[in-house]
Amino acid sequence: MLLTGCESLRRKFVRKPKHPQRVVALSTTKTYEIHRTPLESYERHYLQWVFWNAEVLTGLETGNQPKVIRGATESASELRKLQALLEASTAQRLNPVIAETEACAKRFHASMDLSLAETGTWRTRLERQQRLMHREFLAKRVADLLKPAGASTP
């Protein structure tokens, strides 16, 4: 068999091994700082509190202990963050709400064996607390009572 051509047999019919090409990765990381006004921070934490409080109420309805415990714990945490954003005189008005939320978390952490009446009582207390927060601590109402921008940043 006679092969003719300008390339040698080896170059024509034998595959060349493919070497992966090195890719030079150029990456620069830049950290961005989030600059929120105190009102934006307050609104954010207030909405998170609304969510977690709703989780507690639905957990009570369904009897889901982990949901109630996590919701009550996170709700108390968000209330503490809200309190840190408020001036001292207004922040102290949140103490009873925080204490009741923490009592709720402790009670449900100990045991979720609640009678129907006790479940109703806790539900009523939490709904009353929710109405109080909407009435007195809505972001529009406390906008003038927030600490200045540099005072706290939770």
TIFI-614570 format. One record per atom (N, C-alpha, C): x, y, z; residue in three letters. Coordinates in steps of 0.001 Angstrom, whole numbers, padded with zeros to 6 digits, always signed. Atoms other than C-alpha are relative to their C-alpha. Layout:
XYZALA/...
//
This chain:
+000839-001146+000000MET/+000000+000000+000000MET/+000904+001234+000000MET/-000823-001168+000174LEU/+001384+003258-001019LEU/-000824+001242+000342LEU/+000670-001233-000378LEU/+000370+006480+000644LEU/+000839+001158-000479LEU/-000734-001153+000482THR/+001295+009686-000961THR/-000624+001257+000566THR/+000498-001267-000509GLY/+000913+013199+000182GLY/+001137+000791+000596GLY/-001051-000855-000514CYS/+002800+016016+001700CYS/+000272-000227+001480CYS/-000191+000262-001427GLU/+002360+014911+005316GLU/+000429-001442+000192GLU/-000411+001368-000271SER/+003924+011862+006804SER/-001191-000778+000556SER/+001065+000870-000460LEU/+001770+008908+007748LEU/-000324+000241+001466LEU/+000188-000204-001433ARG/+002275+009524+011405ARG/-000784+001272+000272ARG/+000696-001267-000217ARG/+001085+013131+011213ARG/-001421-000044-000529ARG/+001320+000019+000607LYS/-001898+012283+009065LYS/-001017-000789+000804LYS/+000973+000932-000550PHE/-003514+009397+010876PHE/+000064-000244+001499PHE/-000113+000201-001444VAL/-002389+009489+014489VAL/-000454+001287+000693VAL/+000508-001172-000712ARG/-004257+011765+016821ARG/+001030+000544+000964ARG/-000893-000651-000942LYS/-002341+014242+018837LYS/-000694+000048+001363LYS/+000628-000116-001324PRO/-002922+014182+022562PRO/-000395+001454+000254PRO/+000479-001345-000278LYS/-004976+017138+023643LYS/+000461+000412+001393LYS/-000456-000533-001268HIS/-003393+019161+026359HIS/-000970+001097+000422HIS/+000921-001077-000418PRO/-005757+021259+028399PRO/+000744+001332+000072PRO/-000622-001307-000021GLN/-005014+024881+027960GLN/-000216+000618+001370GLN/+000108-000653-001295ARG/-004317+026749+031105ARG/-000762+001305-000156ARG/+000787-001219+000014VAL/-006863+029392+031772VAL/+000426+000835+001200VAL/-000414-000878-001079VAL/-005620+032278+033778VAL/-001253+000713+000515VAL/+001193-000599-000590ALA/-008371+033331+036120ALA/+000372+001319+000657ALA/-000193-001306-000602LEU/-008419+036963+036900LEU/-001249+000329+000793LEU/+001161-000336-000811SER/-010682+037652+039792SER/+000433+000946+001106SER/-000230-000931-001093THR/-010801+040498+042153THR/-001269+000053+000816THR/+001166-000076-000867THR/-013064+040553+045106THR/-000096+001398+000582THR/+000234-001316-000546LYS/-014590+043709+046296LYS/-001148-000123+000998LYS/+001054+000066-001007THR/-016556+043971+049477THR/-000837+001270-000083THR/+000922-001116+000037TYR/-019593+046141+049400TYR/-000611+000181+001376TYR/+000621-000289-001287GLU/-020826+047790+052511GLU/-001439+000416-000241GLU/+001404-000341+000117ILE/-024527+048022+052980ILE/-000268+001195+000897ILE/+000317-001204-000762HIS/-025531+051472+054041HIS/-001510+000136+000059HIS/+001437-000144-000199ARG/-029008+051487+055466ARG/-000244+001143+000964ARG/+000401-001022-000961THR/-030725+054327+057158THR/-000616-000723+001194THR/+000637+000651-001150PRO/-032043+053613+060648PRO/-001449-000413-000289PRO/+001385+000340+000328LEU/-035585+053659+059248LEU/-000069-001263-000862LEU/-000032+001206+000834GLU/-034715+051047+056595GLU/+000314-001237+000843GLU/-000336+001120-000886SER/-033119+048834+059250SER/-001189-000359+000876SER/+001163+000236-000858TYR/-036139+049243+061498TYR/-001098-000723-000788TYR/+001032+000636+000826GLU/-038536+048352+058673GLU/+000363-001448-000296GLU/-000458+001359+000296ARG/-036453+045286+057805ARG/-000211-000928+001195ARG/+000153+000836-001193HIS/-036391+043962+061372HIS/-001469-000127+000406HIS/+001425+000056-000325TYR/-040058+044826+061872TYR/-000697-001044-000879TYR/+000600+000989+000896LEU/-041045+042771+058813LEU/+000432-001421+000355LEU/-000450+001322-000427GLN/-038916+039882+060014GLN/-000721-000424+001274GLN/+000756+000320-001200TRP/-040636+040085+063396TRP/-001421-000432-000371TRP/+001357+000360+000435VAL/-044046+039994+061654VAL/-000010-001434-000524VAL/-000084+001351+000550PHE/-042972+036863+059779PHE/+000128-001043+001109PHE/-000232+000996-001046TRP/-041660+035045+062852TRP/-001181-000102+000957TRP/+001181+000047-000860ASN/-044697+035992+064929ASN/-001109-000805-000677ASN/+000992+000789+000748ALA/-046936+034574+062197ALA/+000359-001485+000028ALA/-000441+001393-000087GLU/-044841+031395+062269GLU/-000399-000619+001341GLU/+000390+000502-001324VAL/-045502+031037+065996VAL/-001494-000300+000012VAL/+001454+000181-000004LEU/-049234+031476+065488LEU/-000421-001205-000844LEU/+000350+001172+000814THR/-049405+028921+062653THR/+000527-001283+000627THR/-000520+001173-000705GLY/-047216+026549+064652GLY/-000902-000412+001154GLY/+000951+000313-001069LEU/-049647+026798+067553LEU/-001250-000669-000562LEU/+001183+000574+000643GLU/-052510+026023+065189GLU/+000217-001456-000360GLU/-000279+001353+000481THR/-050850+022929+063788THR/+000632-000897+001056THR/-000650+000798-001040GLY/-049104+021815+066987GLY/+001434-000354-000356GLY/-001359+000255+000449ASN/-045667+021977+065348ASN/+000983+000662+000975ASN/-000865-000525-001054GLN/-043278+022370+068304GLN/+001262+000668-000530GLN/-001214-000683+000482PRO/-040042+023115+066367PRO/-000299+001346-000649PRO/+000377-001246+000655LYS/-041820+025780+064341LYS/-000318+001079+001032LYS/+000355-000958-001048VAL/-043189+027432+067489VAL/+001244+000461+000745VAL/-001205-000346-000755ILE/-039863+027319+069334ILE/+000899+000915-000829ILE/-000857-000825+000846ARG/-037850+028688+066407ARG/-000635+001359-000248ARG/+000694-001260+000247GLY/-040478+031312+065658GLY/+000058+000929+001194GLY/-000022-000828-001204ALA/-040626+032533+069253ALA/+001412+000514+000289ALA/-001383-000412-000229THR/-036832+032619+069568THR/+000420+001099-000979THR/-000351-000997+001009GLU/-036364+034509+066303GLU/-000803+001286+000180GLU/+000842-001173-000242SER/-039245+036819+067147SER/+000591+000862+001120SER/-000625-000730-001103ALA/-037603+037769+070447ALA/+001307+000664-000452ALA/-001252-000555+000521SER/-034294+038291+068630SER/-000263+001253-000844SER/+000331-001165+000831GLU/-035899+040650+066112GLU/-000503+001159+000862GLU/+000457-001059-000899LEU/-037589+042564+068932LEU/+001188+000684+000691LEU/-001214-000584-000602ARG/-034187+043040+070581ARG/+000709+000933-000993ARG/-000628-000840+001026LYS/-032814+044410+067308LYS/-000794+001283-000218LYS/+000840-001197+000104LEU/-035771+046773+067029LEU/+000257+000933+001177LEU/-000229-000787-001212GLN/-035163+047909+070592GLN/+001334+000747-000086GLN/-001315-000637+000134ALA/-031516+048666+069784ALA/-000044+001206-000933ALA/+000112-001112+000945LEU/-032619+051004+067000LEU/-000786+001184+000561LEU/+000839-001059-000562LEU/-035007+053004+069177LEU/+000720+000792+001074LEU/-000513-000811-001105GLU/-034233+055841+071560GLU/-000402-000656+001315GLU/+000161+000677-001289ALA/-034101+054864+075241ALA/-001437+000025+000522ALA/+001351-000092-000564SER/-037549+056126+076255SER/-000981-000892-000762SER/+000893+000843+000804THR/-039290+054342+073380THR/+000401-001468+000110THR/-000494+001381-000079ALA/-037111+051249+073667ALA/-000495-000702+001256ALA/+000469+000617-001243GLN/-038215+050664+077245GLN/-001444-000459-000098GLN/+001388+000430+000177ARG/-041808+050398+076091ARG/-000080-001371-000673ARG/-000030+001325+000621LEU/-040764+047266+074194LEU/+000323-001118+000991LEU/-000398+001023-000978ASN/-039550+045471+077346ASN/-001103-001000+000326ASN/+001034+000998-000293PRO/-042939+043896+078230PRO/-000283-000938-001180PRO/+000243+000827+001189VAL/-043393+042655+074667VAL/+001110-001037-000142VAL/-001140+000924+000091ILE/-039904+041125+074640ILE/-000096-001058+001102ILE/+000110+000957-001112ALA/-040448+039536+078062ALA/-001074-001049-000282ALA/+001077+000944+000299GLU/-043717+037964+076936GLU/+000403-000962-001123GLU/-000462+000862+001098THR/-042144+036642+073740THR/+001016-001014+000499THR/-000982+000937-000561GLU/-039234+035130+075665GLU/-000660-001025+000916GLU/+000744+000942-000844ALA/-041660+033579+078159ALA/-000689-001047-000874ALA/+000631+000915+000957CYS/-043498+032055+075222CYS/+001014-001019-000503CYS/-001036+000904+000508ALA/-040265+030596+073839ALA/+000420-001007+001071ALA/-000387+000908-001099LYS/-039282+029154+077241LYS/-001085-001029+000273LYS/+001118+000899-000291ARG/-042733+027666+077789ARG/-000082-001104-001046ARG/+000122+000997+001056PHE/-042799+025927+074438PHE/+001252-000847-000130PHE/-001228+000793+000025HIS/-039190+024824+074697HIS/-000072-001099+001058HIS/+000132+000990-001074ALA/-040027+023043+077953ALA/-000930-001133-000418ALA/+000950+001027+000391SER/-043056+021235+076597SER/-001055+000605-000917SER/+001032-000458+000922MET/-045568+021510+073815MET/-001337-000646+000341MET/+001252+000630-000409ASP/-048209+019538+075707ASP/-000932+001065+000560ASP/+000906-001065-000395LEU/-050847+022236+075796LEU/-001438-000482-000116LEU/+001422+000270+000135SER/-054496+021901+076502SER/-000558+000960-001045SER/+000621-000871+000993LEU/-056885+023484+074048LEU/-000169+001412+000550LEU/+000168-001316-000631ALA/-057557+026302+076517ALA/+001325+000750+000072ALA/-001313-000642-000108GLU/-053850+026973+077050GLU/+000505+000458-001367GLU/-000372-000408+001362THR/-053235+027047+073298THR/-000743+001271-000383THR/+000797-001194+000279GLY/-056054+029556+072963GLY/+000499+001213+000756GLY/-000516-001095-000814THR/-054619+031659+075783THR/+001274+000570-000617THR/-001250-000464+000605TRP/-051153+031809+074172TRP/-000264+000694-001334TRP/+000339-000612+001286ARG/-052687+032552+070801ARG/-000554+001409+000199ARG/+000575-001309-000299THR/-054697+035426+072287THR/+001072+000981+000444THR/-001081-000875-000471ARG/-051623+036823+074052ARG/+000880+000460-001153ARG/-000859-000355+001135LEU/-049563+036719+070867LEU/-000722+000915-000996LEU/+000760-000888+000893GLU/-052336+038298+068794GLU/-000135+001394+000602GLU/+000055-001299-000683ARG/-052700+041066+071396ARG/+001339+000728-000146ARG/-001342-000560+000160GLN/-048958+041603+071244GLN/+000191+000515-001430GLN/-000115-000404+001395GLN/-049153+041777+067442GLN/-000785+001295-000262GLN/+000786-001232+000163ARG/-051911+044409+067579ARG/+000702+001186+000642ARG/-000739-001064-000685LEU/-049868+046445+070075LEU/+001171+000477-000858LEU/-001139-000358+000846MET/-046825+046340+067790MET/-000462+000788-001226MET/+000512-000716+001176HIS/-048894+047407+064783HIS/-000514+001388+000375HIS/+000576-001283-000429ARG/-050519+050196+066760ARG/+001073+000992+000436ARG/-000950-000930-000607GLU/-047512+051652+068578GLU/+001397-000002-000622GLU/-001388+000103+000467PHE/-044332+050461+066861PHE/+000123-000189-001505PHE/-000075+000026+001454LEU/-045138+050647+063170LEU/+001077+000993-000443LEU/-001149-000813+000422ALA/-042219+052152+061238ALA/-000368+001467-000205ALA/+000409-001396+000233LYS/-044170+055273+060254LYS/-000160+000762+001321LYS/+000268-000666-001278ARG/-045021+055999+063885ARG/+001259+000263+000817ARG/-001219-000164-000800VAL/-041535+055607+065313VAL/+001155+000595-000810VAL/-001062-000537+000861ALA/-039596+057199+062447ALA/+000760+001136+000681ALA/-000653-001117-000684ASP/-038884+060283+064577ASP/+000668-000418+001307ASP/-000515+000461-001281LEU/-037970+058182+067618LEU/+001181-000961-000147LEU/-001147+000878+000235LEU/-035084+056253+066043LEU/+001296+000715+000337LEU/-001324-000558-000267LYS/-031462+056729+067021LYS/+000590+000518-001299LYS/-000664-000480+001229PRO/-029301+058674+064582PRO/+000813-001102-000675PRO/-000641+001026+000828ALA/-027457+056775+061849ALA/+001241-000636+000629ALA/-001241+000555-000529GLY/-024106+056341+063640GLY/-000143-000635+001364GLY/+000144+000468-001370ALA/-025534+055367+067037ALA/-000039-001522+000134ALA/+000057+001473-000082SER/-026329+051692+066358SER/-000207-000552-001379SER/+000161+000677+001280THR/-026109+049267+063468THR/-000145-001488+000209THR/+000141+001465-000135PRO/-027573+045816+064123PRO/-000148-000668-001346PRO/
//
